[in-house]
Amino acid sequence: KKTPPPDSKPPPAMIERRAVVVAKLKKYQEEANPLVQFLSTPALVKQLRQEKAYNLQFLQEKFQIGPEQIEALYHYAKFQFECGNYSAAAEFLYHYRTLCTNSEMSFSALWGKLAADILMQDWENAIEDIARLKENIDSKGTSSTPLNQLQQRTWLMHWSLFVFFNHDNGRNNIIDLFFQERYMNAIQTHAHHLLRYLAAAVIINKRRRNMLKELIRVIQQEHYTYHDPITQFLECLFVNYDFDGAQQKLKECETVLQNDFFLANCWEEFVENARLFIFETYCRIHQCIDIKMLAEKLNMDHEAAELWIVNLIRSARLQAKIDSKAGTVIMGTQHMGIYEQLIEKTKSLGTRSYQLANTVMTQAHAT
């Protein structure tokens, strides 16, 4: 496109549009100015309490700030967001929620704050916003119908992808959220494509291998509705034990991940853990493994595969040894001790207990 010369005048339509935007800005500034001035004084803000009734009475008596100014703050924050001033929008929406008595407007403001935090890449506050939104949705406070709740949960899971794949603990959080019964129901009903991100998170996260069995079950259930190279890789490896197919799907995963907005930065971790899955599964079936053949299945050259296996045996403390002359890996018998068996059996109890307690609390509130 050609750039206009420096001395050229903007089109009349742009001048008219600018006049409208400036007029709106002045209008919202005037309406919200008393409350904005109050919020710009930290000493006065400290006097606000958790009780909204006290805050409203305090602001009305001391500063003549009433419901009109509070609602004006919401519109002013929304306008700031539309203008790209996300930090101001997030701050104003936070204060609006501490003063607002309308649950629907407060819920809407929370969505706006999450959007602002995502655009500012403030992942810590965004994680807190997601937790508050989830609590709000699950409590039926603002989602009166099951269909509305389903839509809200689906939106929340989609928005959470921006946060979970950037936050340090996000890959644990996405597994915790998506595997909860109501959210898994939303995925299976309304958003099958989210299985890609859940599968990638489980593959990458070595500490959450205990969720693999449940993930495979869901992938099998939804196979005819949704599948992609990531879900098919898991099916080939853990359902069909098709190592050649898994190798082919792993190659296809490279294209998928490198072209996916959320997963583009995860490719190296993904392929490292996917190879580990292939190796571990192959070792469970075979006692003597040909390194050359394993290198082909891992899509690596012979020397790189041998070095990778040596490092894996050391780090994972596997009972195995390498015969360099024969070019084979000889696996020893692996017997899980009582302590390891106990840990394995109780890995998912924490998540299940949380889900059960959450269900009981929700039903108690509903009654």
Buried (B, 14 or more C-beta within 10 A) or exposed (E): EEEEEEEEEEEEEEEEEEEEEEEBBEBBEEBBBBBBEBBEEEEBEEEBEEEBEEBBEBBEEEBEBEBEBBBBBBBBBBBBBEEEBBEBBBBBBBBBBBBBEBEEBBBBBBBBBBBBBBBBEBBEBBBBBBEBBBEBBBEBBBBEEEEEBBBBBBBBBEBBBBBBBBBEEBBBBBBBBBBBEBBBEBBBEBBBEBBBBBBBBBBBBEEBBBBBEBBBEBBBEBEEEBBBBBBBBBBBBBEEEBBEBBBBBBEBBBEBBEEBEBBEEBBEBBBEBBBBBBBBBBBEEEEEBEBEBBBBBBBBEEEEBBEBBEEBBEEEEBEBEBEEEEBBBEBEEEEEEEEEEEEEEEBBEEBEEEBEEBBEEBEEEEE
